[in-house]
Amino acid sequence: MEATANPNGTAAAKSGIPAEIPAVAQPLAGEATEIASNINYHAQYNPHFSPFKFEPEQAYYATADSVRDRLIKQWNDTYLHYHKVNPKQTYYLSMEYLQGRALTNAIGNLDIQDAYSDALKKLGHELEEIVEQEKDAALGNGGLGRLASCFLDSMATLNLPAWGYGLRYRYGLFKQRISKAGQEEIAEDWLEKFSPWEIVRHDVVFPVTFFGHVEVLPSGARKWVGGEVIQAVAYDVPIPGYKTKNTNSLRLWEAKACAEDFNLFQFNDGQYESAAQLHSRAQQICAVLYPGDATESGKLLRLKQQFFLCSASLQDIIFRFKEREEGNGVLQWPKFPTKVAVQLNDTHPTLAIPELMRLLMDEEGLGWDDAWDITTRTIAYTNHTVLPEALEKWSQAVMWKLLPRHMEIIEEVDKRFIAMIQSTRHDLESKVSSIRILDHNPQKPVVRMANLCVVSSHTVNGVAQLHSDILKSDLFADYVSIWPTKFQNKTNGITPRRWLRFCSPELSQIITKWLKTDKWVTNLDLLTKLRQFADNEELHAEWESAKMANKQRLAQYIMQVTGVSIDPNTLFDIQVKRIHEYKRQLLNILGTVYRYKKIKEMSPSERERITPRTVMLGGKAFATYTNAKRIVKLVNDVGAVVNSDPEVNSYLKVVFVPNYNVSVAEMLIPGSELSQHISTAGMEASGTSNMKFALNGCLIIGTLDGANVEIREEIGEDNFFLFGASAEEVPRLRKERENGLFKPDTRFEEAKQFIRSGAFGSYDYNPLLESLEGNSGYGRGDYFLVGRDFPSYIDAQARVDEAYKERKRWIKMSILSTAGSGKFSSDRTISQYAKEIWNIEECLVP
């Protein structure tokens, strides 16, 4: 039988595709029948699998190829338009992008969901089933990476000329598996086959050097020579805007060695490992996000990753600037900051500063003053943390070894900064050692990356009002006195497309119906108009049924991935985020243990009066973070006991949701009714999952931390369950604790004692519980004030139980939560960055 594909459909019929659908390339098809033909064309003429199969996996890849056709056209038009108009462009440098699935997002932003749904039906498949075949791109870990992805979506939707730059991690952070032992980490397999969304640019390759030494030329100029050279190859991922032609790029770098770096002589001599040494070292660079850095080689690899991102991206940015400017006549370097804005997403890309200086001086021949002027007018820095351990510091010895020329430049920046302080700010001379860039502590000399960012960038921003205030009054107070106008706040935001329009279609339709417009999808402030209907019974009924549909979908998902059956009529209470002691998942599970103990002690008639609740937690604990992994284990152990206790399990269930990622969030967030954002006040820079939950009509129980402060202001204090110490009180409370003045609440002691009694198995939880005890000392002394906030947390949870019983009141609060979420659109955040930091303007593709 002939196996070649032909337009009359012989092979098509065998592959399960109806014979009447011809395999015809129709890259810009908009109508379902044409789209079906284009998908069939890709299935047969772009085959990634053996012929004769058109099962969901094959259908997904063919569908993705079909959508990509349309994106490539818009992408090329955007690229050419930016080239012709030559506007100022923003380049966003981030170690992480948590993109989530691209298929739903692309067909949603292109506004072709219905056409694709119909086309797939003609081919014998359901869109929902095909979407499930896509694996999340494993390019990020938590909020930092998801924020970067929301920002890319908003940049494209607002038609801003902007690019993202990142690394193409082969195995991501890790895939989380839950076993009896707790969390297990296995490598992500998102590239096991391939990603249909990326296009390798074989013509965009830059050399990135490591090690080597600095030579002084006869002219006095300095040059970095020798060392090991790895090639950075560009892979581009299209980022479509919502209902706009503008399609921007996320450019991911892959590390490769050249064929000439493969030693054929050694290989033929049987020395296989040594023959391919550079190839192996190149592969390590983009293998894993945040490789463990407990060893010297781990530190070196992390630094290599950071420099690889910065060097490849800046070489690319300079190349593109020169290409455009030389096309327009003479190359004028002073124009560079009028055409280029570089945003550093946290301190990971800090090496962009000395690398831009090096490229301008050593490669382009500029003097120090001109290069410094250009660099400081080009680069801006976003700070994401006040946690001391997260403010990167790199060993000077490691830096000298890996990047000798950059250390010379950093030394010079440090020297000039100190000279400036000494000549203009005598009042700060005593503080020089703490605000300078190089810390020469003889035990551990380091480079302070945050200080380098603050000294060298034109703007520094925090990511929520409270966070920015803490930066100004505390962390960077001395710099504020030097450069009062350098510091800004840019409260984070989320894209309303992925986080409401696409992940909760039922609720979106109701919002559109009551607002009589779908313009809220790009103008989220319109949601305030829902307030006038907050008491409307018809809206209440529709709202509740949409929430119930999402809860039922979530219950099915939980059954599928954990085997635990949960009741959609119970209160769905969810905390999902990276597992960290400051985020206080431990407070949540201790509260849940206390609730379980109390229900257990009740009589059957007392139990009838309580609010049944399903508590869900999810998130990854970093592989070497022992206490975080103990918390994951405790949640699972508590769940195993509670869920199998016949007296209690119709009133309380506890579920740990494994392998939390963007696609899991898109299931959990719409189905949530209460969400916990309970970090110690002053610790969380912003948080963005709190915004996603609030937007989906979920109520928050939380502290006055990060963006919680602004969410509570926007949605109304009565619609937020507040508890816990304020950021101002925290330092005093820690001091009191150190001095032995803390008296624990009896309920807190009871919960800990219950765990110690072995009620949840024989695992030794003493080290975890001891971290909450004692008055100070490493790993003790309850630094994050779990014990201090426990009683007010339990009281707030009791208020939740009461409010949930009053259905009318609860639904009204839910509606008001969505209605007050307009401020938290990433469109608003990015508009502010564009105007107040980057100075870029809309560049609409005609």
N, C-alpha and C positions, 0 to 999 in steps of 0.2 A: 504493500500500500504506500502511496506517495506521502512523504512526510513533510514536504515543503509547504509553507503557508502560501495560499493564493487568495485573491480577492473574492472568489466565489464561495470561500468558506469551508473547503474540505477539512483542512487541519483545524479550523475554528470549531467546526461541529464536534470534532473529537475532543477538543479541549473543554467542552462544556459550554462554549459560547454559541448561542443560537446562530444557525447558518445565515439568517437574513441580515445579520449585522456584519457588514464588510469591514475588513481591516484597512482603513484608509486614514492616512495622516491628515489630521485637521487640528493643527496646533492651537488655533485661536477659537475653536468651537465654543458656542455659548448655549446651544440647544441640545437637549438630552440625547437625541438619536446620533447627532454628530459627535458628541462627547464619547458615547459608547463605541463608535467606530474608531475614534482616536485611541481609546484605552485598548481596544482589540489590536490596533496597529502596533502599539507598544508591546503588547503581550507576544506578538508574533515576530516583529522585526527588530525589537530591542530586547531579545529574550535573556533573562537572567537565570532561567531554569530550563530543564529538559522540556522538549515540546509535549503537547497533549495534556498539560495540566493547567487548570485555571481555578485552583483552590484559593481560599482567602489570602494566603500569603502571596501567591503570584498576582492575584487581583490587586492587592495593596501596592506592590511595586509598579505595576502597569498604570494604576490610577495616579500614583505619585509622579511618575514620568509625564503623564498627561497634564497634570496641574503645573508641573515645572515648565512645560512648553510655554504656557501663558506667562508664567513668571519671568522666563528668560527674555521674552519680547519686552516686557515692561522694564526689566532690569537693564537691558541694553539701551533702551530709550532714556532711562534715568541717567545712566553713566554718560551717555553722549551729551545730554542736556546740561549736566553739571560741568562737563568739559568745555562746552561752548560758552556758557554763561560765566564760568569761572568765579563762583561766589566764594565767600569764606566758608570753610568746611570744618566740622568738628570730628575729631578722631577719639573714640572712647576706648581706653585701654583697661582691660579687666582680665584677671586670672580665671574668672568664672563666668559662664553663661548657663543658666538653667532654663533651656529653651522650652522643654515640653514637646508634645507632639506637634509636628509641622502641618500635617494634612488638614486637621480640623481648622487650624488657625488660618491656613492659606485659603481654603475654599470659603471660610467665613469672611476674611478680609476682602477677598475678590467678589464676595456676594454671589456665589454660585453653588451654595449648599444644595438647594432644591434640584437644580439641574444635574448635579453629580449624584444625588440620591436616586433620581429617576433613571439616570444612565446605568447605574450599577444594578438597579432592579431589572432592567432589560437584559443585563448580562448574568442574571441569576444570583445576585448578591445584595446584602443590605449594607448601607453605608456604615452603620454602627459597628457591624462585625468587621468590616475592612479597616476602620480606624483603629480597632483594637490590635491589629497586627503590628502597628508601629511601636518601636522601642524608643523611650525617651533618650535623647542625646545626653551622654554622661559627661557634661562639660562643667558641672558645678556641684555645689554642696548645699548651700542654704540661701538665706535672704540676700546676701551680696550678689550672688549669681542670678537670682530671680529678678532682682531689681534691675540689673543690667539688661536683662531680656525685656522687661516691661518698658524700659527706656528706649530700646531699639524700636519696639512696636510704636511708641509714641512719636519718635523722631520721623519715622516713615509716614505715619498718619497725619502729622503736622507739616508734611512736605519739606522737612528740614534736610539740608545737605549734610549728612553725617554717616560715619562708618563705625562699626565696632571692630576691635582687634582682640583676638584671644588665641589660645592654644588648642590644637586638635588632640585631646587626650584619648588614647586608645581604650584604656580601661577605666576611665573616670575616677571617682573616689572609691566606691565599692558597692556591690549589691549586697543588701542585708538579708541574711537568712536567720530565722529564729529557731533555736533547738532547745532541748532541755538545759543545755549549758548557758543559754542566753543568746546574745548576738554573735553571729559568725559572719565574717567578711569574705566575699568571693568577688572575683573581677567582673566588672560590667561587660556585657557582650553586645553592646549596641553596634559595634563595627564588625561583629563576627561575620556577617555577610557583607553589607555595605550600606551607606546612607544615600538614598536617592536624591537628597536635598543639597548635597554639596557638589561643587564643580571644581576639579583640580585645575589650577592655572599654571600649566607647565612653563609659561613664559614669565612668571613672576617668582623669581628665585633670588635670594640674597645670601651672601656669606656671613656667618656669625662666628666670631673668633672667641676662644677661651685661652687662658694661660698666656704664654709668651712673655715678652719683656718690652721695655720702652727704650728706643734709641734716640739720641739727640743728633739731629742733622747739622751739617756745617752752618746752615742758616740760623741755627738756634731753635728751629721748630722741633717738635717731638713727634715721634711716630711709634705706634704699637706694632710690633712685628713678631713673627714666629708663632708658636702655640698651635692649637688644634682648630681647624676650621670645619664647621658643620653648615650644611645648606638648609635654608628655611624656604620651604615650598608653600605657596598659598593655596588654600582651599576656600572657596567662597560659598556662603550660604545666603540665599535671597531673603530679604526681610520686607514683605509687602505691607503697605499702609492700608488702613481700612477705607474701602470705597474710594481709592485714589490711585493714580497710575504710578506714583512714586514708589519705587522698590529699591531699598538701600541694601548694603552688604554687611554681613558679618564675615570678616576675613580671619580664618584660623590657620595658624602656622604648623606645619609638620616638619620634623627634623630628619634630614637624610644625609648620608655620606655619599661621595661620588664613586663611580666605578674605579677611578684611579686610586682611590683609597683602599681598595681591596688588593691585598698582596698575593698575587697569583703564585709567586715563587714559594712563599711560606705555605700556602694551601696545598700545593703539589708535594710539599715536603712533609705533609701530614700535620702541620701546625694550624689546624682549622680555626681555633679560637683566636690566636694572634693574628691570623690573616685578615680576619674581619673585625678587628678590635674597634676601629672608629665607627663602623656600621652599628656595632652593638651599643657603643656609647651614645650614638645619635638616637637610637631607638629608645634608650632610657629617658631621654629628655621629655618626650610627650607620652610616656607610658601611663603615668598615674598622676592624678591631681593631688597635691599636697603629700608627696612621699614622706614617710617617717623621717624626722630629722634628729633623732636621738644620737645618731652616729655622725662622724666627720663626713663620711661619704654622702650621707643623707642630706646634710646641710649644703654640701657642695652641689648636689643635684637640684635642690630647691632654688639655690641662687642661680644655677645655670638656666633653669626654667624661666625665672623672672627676667634675666638678662636677654634670653633668647626672644621672649615676647617683645621686650622694649627695643632691641636692636633691629630685629626684622621689621617691626612696625615703623620705626623712625626712618629707616632706609627707604622704605616704601613711600612714606609721607613726603620725604625730601625729593625722591625720584619723581613723584607725581607733581609736586610744586614746580620743579625745574622744567618738566615736560610742558606744563601749561604756560609758565612764564616765558620760556625760551620761544615758544610758539607765538607769543605776543611781543617779541622784541628782546630787549636787554634783560638779563637776570639781575634783579635788585633784591639782595638779601634783606634789607630793612623792611621789605614788604611782607616777609614771611609771616609775622604775627597778624597781619591784616587778612591773610588767606588761610591760616591754619590755627585751630584751637585744639589743644590736647588735654583731655581730662583723665586724671589718674583716679581710678576707682579703688580707693584705699592705698596702703603703702606698698602693695606687691609690685606695682610698676614704677617705683621710685627711681630705678636705674635709668629711666628715660631722661632724667635731668643730666647726669654726667655724660650719657651717651649722645644726647643732642649737642652738648658742648663739644664733645670729642669730634663728632661728625663735622660740625661747623668749623672748628679750628684746624683739625688735622687733615680732614679730607677736602674741605672747601676753602681753606686758607684764611679764615677770618681771625682777627685778633681777639684777645680775651674780652675786652669791653663790649665789642659788637656782638660776640657770641652770647655773652651773659645777658645783654639787653634783649636779644631775640628770645633766648630761652625763658627768661622771667616774664616776658609778655605773652608767651605761647602756652605755658603750662599752668593748669589749675589742679587743685587737689581736694578730693572728698575724703573726710575722715569718717570712719564707721564705728569707732570704738573708743571707750575710755578705759577698757580693761588693760592694765599695764602689760600683761603677758601677750596681748595681741598687738601692741605697738612694736613693730618689728625692730630688732637690733641685730646687726650682723657682725660677726667677729672680724676685726680688722685684718687678722692674719689670713683668714679664708678669702677675704676680698682682695688683699694684695696678691695672693696666689692666683686667683681666677681672673681678676680684672685690674692689672697693675696700673694701666693708664687712667682708669676711672678713679682709682684711689688717689692718684696725684691731683686730679681735678677736684675731688671731694675735699682733700686737704686744703687746696687753694681757696675753695668756697668758704670753708671753715675759718681759715686765716683772715680772709677779707671781712667776714661777718664779725669776728672778734675785734678787728681793727676799727670797724664802724661803731661798735658798742663803746669801745674805749675812747673814741674821739668825740662821740655825740651824746652818750648816755652814761655819765659817771655813776648815776644812781643804780645802774644795773651791773656794775663791774663785779660785785660780790656774787652775782647769779650766773656769771659767764659759764662756769663749769656745768651748770644744769641746762642751759639753753643752747650751748654750742652743739655742733653736729657730731664731732668726734669725742667719745668718752674714753679718756686715757687711763681708766682704772687699771692699775698694774696687774690685778688678778685676771681681769677680763676686758681688754680694750675692745670697744665696739663702735660701729657706725649707727647713729640713731636715725632711722629712715624717716620717721615722722618729722623730726627737726629739720632734716634736709628738705623735705617737701614744703614745710612752712616758710623756710628762709628763701626758697628758690621759686615759689609759684606766685602768680599775681592775685589769686583768690583761694581762700580755704573755706570750705563749707561743711557744716554738720548736717544731719539728715532728719532732725525733728527740732522743734523750738527748744524743748528742754535740753536736748543733747547739745545744741549749738550754744545755749546759755552756759552749760557746764564747761564746754571747751573754752569759752571766753573768760569765764570767771575763775577757772581752775587750771585745766591742763595746759592751755596756751596763753595764760594771763599776761606773762611778760612780753610775749610777741605782740599781743593786742596793744600794749602800751607803746610799742615801737611803730606798728602799722595798724592804727585803729580801723582803717577802711578795708583791710584785707579780708576780714572775716564776715561770712554770711550764713544764713540758714536757708536750706532748701528741703522742706519737709517731703519725705519720700511719697511716692504714689504707686498705684497699680493700674494696669490697663483694664478698662471696663469691658474690652472685647473678650479676652480670654476668661476674665474672672467674674463675668455675669452673663453677658450676651450669649457666649458659646457654651459655657458650662452649666447654665441653668435656663434653658430655653423657655420652660413653663413660666418661670417668674418674669423673664424678660418680656414675654408676650403680654402678661398682665400689666406690667409697667407701661409698655407702649400703648396698650388699650386705654388705660386711665389718663395717661398724659396726652393722648391723641397724637403722638408723634414718636418716631424712633430716634429723633435727634439727640436724645440723652446719651446715646452710645459714644458720641464724640463731644458732647457738652454735658458732663455729668452733673453740673450745678442744677440742671433742669429737674433733678430728682426731688428738690425741695418742694416742688408742686404736689408731691404725694401727700404732704402734711395735711392739706385741706380735706383729704379723704380718710384720714387716720381712724375716724370713728364709723366709717361707712360699713354697714353690715354686709353688703354685697361684696365689697372689696375684701373684707375679712374672710368670707367664705372662699373666695377665689385664692386668696393668699395662702390660707391654711391648706387648701387642696394642692397647690403647687409645692409647698414645703413637704407635704406628705408624699407626693410623687418622688421627690428627691430623697426622702428618708427611706422609702421602699427600695429605691435603686441602690442606695448605700447598704441597706441590710442584706440585699442579695450579694453585693460585692464582698461584704464581711464574711458571709457564709462561704463564699467561693474561696477566699484566700486564707481563712483561719479555721473554718469548720464550726465557728461559734454562731448559734442562732440568736439574733437580737430582735426585739419587738419594736417596730416603728411607732408604737403608741407610747413608748417611754420617752423621757427627756434625753435627747442625744447631746452629750457633753464631751467636747473634743479639745485635746491639746496636741497639736502637731508642730514640731519644729526640731532643730538640732538639739540633741540631748546635752545639756550643759548645766552645771550646778547653779549658775546664776539665773537660768531660765526656770529653775525650781520645779521640774517635773517631780522631784522628791516631795515637795509640799503637796502636790496633787495626789500622789499615791498614798501618802500618810493620811491625808484627809479622807481618802476612799477607804483605807483600812479602818479608820475610826468609824465611818458610816457603816461599814460591814459589821463591826463589833456591836454597834448600837442596834442595828436591825436584828441581829442574832439574839440579842437580849430581850427583844420585845415579845409581847404576847401576840397571837394571831390577830386579835382585834386591833391592837395598836398598829400593826404592820399595814392594815387596810387603809390607814389614814396618811401613809407617807407617799411622797412623789417618786414613782419608779424611775430609775435612771440607768442609762447605759453610758459608762465612762470609756472613752477611747483615747489612747495615746499613740503617737507614732513619731519616728525620727531616728536619725542615725547617730550613734555615739562614735566619736573618733576612735580608731582602732587601738590606740595606746592610752586612751583616757579611762583608767580603771574604774573610778567612781561612777562615771557616766554609764559604763557597761553594767555595773552593779545595779543601777537604777532600772535599766532595761530588764534585767533578770528579775528584779523585785516585781515589776509590773506584771510580767508573765506568770510569776509564781502566785501572786495574789489572784490574778484572773483564773488560773487553773483551779484554785480552791473555791472562789466565790461562784464561778459559773457552774460548778458541779454540786453546789450546796442546795438541795431541794427546798429548804426553808426560806432561802434568801433570793435564789436566782430569778424569781419573777419580779423582784423589787430592785435588784442591782446586778449588773453584768459589768465585767472589766475586760477590755480587749486591747491588746497591743497590735497595731496595724503594721505589718512588716514592709520593709523597703519603701519608705515614704519618698515620693518624688512628685513632680508636677502633675502627672496624670492621676496619681492617687489623690492629690489635693483637689483636683477638679471633681472628684467623686465625693470627698469628705466635706468640703466647704459648703456646697449647696444643701447638703443633708444635715448640717449642724444647727442646733438651736441655742446652745450655750458654748462659748469658747473661752479657754483659759489663757490669759496673758499676764502671768503672775510673777514676772522677774522682780528681783530686788530693785527698788526705785533707784534710778541713777545709773543702772548697769546696761540697759538695752538702749542702743543708740536711737532706734526708731521702732523696728518691727514693721513688717508689711503684711504678715498673715492676719494681724488684727484688722487691717483695712479690708482684706478680702472677706473675712467673716462678717464684719459690720455691713458691708455692701450687700451681702446675701441675706440680710435680715436676721442675722444671728446676734444674740446678745452677749456682751462681754463681761466676764468677771475678771477684774484686774487691779493692778496697782497704778499709782500715778507715775508711770515710767514711759520713756520714749514717746511714740505717737499716741499712746493711750490718752495722754493729757489732752491732745487736740481732738481726738475722736470723741471723748466725753464732752468737750465743749460744743462740738458740732451736732451731736445727736441728742444732747440734753442729759443733765446729771441723773435725772430720774430713770433713764434708760440704760444705765451702766451700773454694774454691781461692784462698788469700790471697796477695797480693804487695804490694810497694810501701812507701814511707815512711809513717810515722804522722803524724797531725795535729800532734803535739808536735814532731816532727823538721823539719817543713816550713820554718818561719821560719829555722832554722839552716842548712838546706841551701841556701836561697835566698841567704843571706848569703855562704856559702862560694862559691857560684857567682859572685856579684858580685865576689868577691875573686880570681877566676880559679883557684879550687882544684879545679874539677870535671874529672875525667879520664873522657872518654866510653868506654863499652864498645866493643870492636872490632865487635861484631855490630850495634850502633846505627849506627856509621859506615858499615858495609857496606850496610845497608838504605837509608840516605840516598843513598849513592853510586850504588846500583843505579837509584834513581829519576832521579838527575841524569844517568845514562848515556844517558837517552832510551829506556830499555827499555819505557816505557809511553806513548810518543808524544812529540810535539815541544812540548807545552805547557810554559811556563816555571814550574817548581815552586820555583825558587830563593827567591822571597819567603816561601813557606810554610816551606821547610826552614830558611831563615835565622832564622825566629822561634824555632827551637830552638837557635840558636848565639849566640856572643858571650857576654859575661858580664853585661850589663845593658843598659838602654836600651829605648826604646819599640819594641815589636814584635820585640825580640830577647831573648836571655838565658833562654829556656825557662822562663818564669815558672811554668808548670804542671808542671815537672819530668818531662817525657816521657823525656828522656835518662837521668835518674837512675833512673827506675823500669823502664826498658826491659829490662835483664838479668833482674831478678826476675820480670817479666811473661813473658818467653820461657821461663824455668825453670818457672813455674806452668803455662804452656800445655803443656809437656812432661809435667808430672804429669797433666794432663787427658787427654792422648793415651794414657798408660799405663792410667789408671783406666778409660777407655772400652773398652779391650780386654778387661777382666775384666767380662763382662756381668753376672754375679751381683752383684758389688760395686757396679756402676754403678746397677743397678735398686734395690738396697737403699738407696743414697744418695738416689735419686730419691724413693722412698717416705718416707724420713725427712725429706726437704725439705718435702713436703706435710704430713707429720705435725707438723712444728714451726712451721707457719705460722699457728696459731690466734691468736696475739697481734695479727696484722696485719689484723684485721677492722676496717673503719671503724665497725662497731657498737660495738666496744670504745672506739675514739677518741671517738665522739659521746656515748657514755654518760658518759665522763669530762668532756667539755666541759659536758654538761648539769648534772652534779652539782657540778663544781669551778669552773666559770666562769660559766655562765648561770643556774644555780639554777632550772632548769625541770624539770617532771615530766611523766610520761606522761599523755596525755589521750585515752583510747581511745574511738573512735566506737562506740557500742553497736550 
